Amino acid sequence: MPLTAVYELDTESARELANKTVHTVMHLGWARGANGDYELQMTVLVKLNGWFGRLYMSAIAPFRYLIVYPALTRQWERV
């Protein structure tokens, strides 16, 4: 199930996903860093749905942090 666009601007975007395990919103935005260059920042807000949601998210946590989030970040940096 793909993320649904909530809004998209030139420098930021918010996307949403809701299913039986979670309701989540991901925000991506370009922010000026200390050295003046722009860097991509990502925030993900997650509300777990019930005991199955808690169990499922615990089980896939390593996959999300090692594979999914870095891949999303690289994709946005290329754009």
C-alpha positions in Angstrom: 0.0 0.0 0.0 1.7 3.2 -1.1 1.8 6.4 0.9 -0.9 9.0 0.0 0.2 12.6 -0.6 -1.2 14.9 2.0 0.6 17.9 0.5 3.6 18.6 -1.6 5.6 21.9 -2.1 8.9 22.6 -3.7 10.8 22.1 -0.4 8.6 19.8 1.6 6.1 17.0 1.4 3.8 15.1 3.8 2.5 11.6 3.1 0.1 9.4 5.0 -0.6 5.6 5.4 -3.4 4.1 7.4 -4.0 0.3 7.8 -4.9 -2.3 10.4 -1.5 -2.0 12.1 -0.7 1.7 12.0 -1.7 5.2 11.1 1.4 7.2 10.1 2.4 10.5 8.6 5.8 11.1 7.1 7.2 14.6 6.6 10.2 15.3 4.3 11.7 18.8 4.1 14.8 20.6 3.0 16.4 22.7 5.8 19.5 24.9 5.7 22.3 23.3 7.7 25.0 25.0 9.9 27.3 25.2 6.9 24.7 26.9 4.7 24.0 23.8 2.5 20.6 22.3 2.4 20.0 18.9 4.0 17.0 16.6 3.8 15.2 16.0 7.1 12.5 13.4 7.7 10.1 13.0 10.5 7.7 10.0 10.8 4.8 10.1 13.3 3.2 6.7 14.0 0.1 5.7 15.9 0.0 2.0 16.5 -3.4 0.2 16.1 -3.8 -2.4 18.9 -1.6 -5.3 20.0 -1.0 -6.6 16.5 0.3 -3.2 15.5 2.7 -3.1 18.4 4.0 -6.6 17.7 4.3 -6.0 13.9 6.2 -2.7 14.3 8.6 -4.2 16.8 9.3 -7.1 14.4 10.1 -4.9 11.4 12.0 -2.1 13.2 15.4 -3.2 12.0 14.2 -3.4 8.4 12.7 0.1 8.6 15.8 1.7 10.0 18.4 -0.2 8.0 16.7 -0.4 4.6 13.4 1.6 4.1 14.3 5.0 5.6 17.7 5.3 4.0 16.3 4.3 0.6 13.6 6.9 0.9 16.1 9.5 1.9 18.4 8.7 -1.1 15.4 8.8 -3.5 14.4 12.3 -2.3 18.0 13.5 -2.4 18.2 12.5 -6.1 15.1 14.4 -6.9 
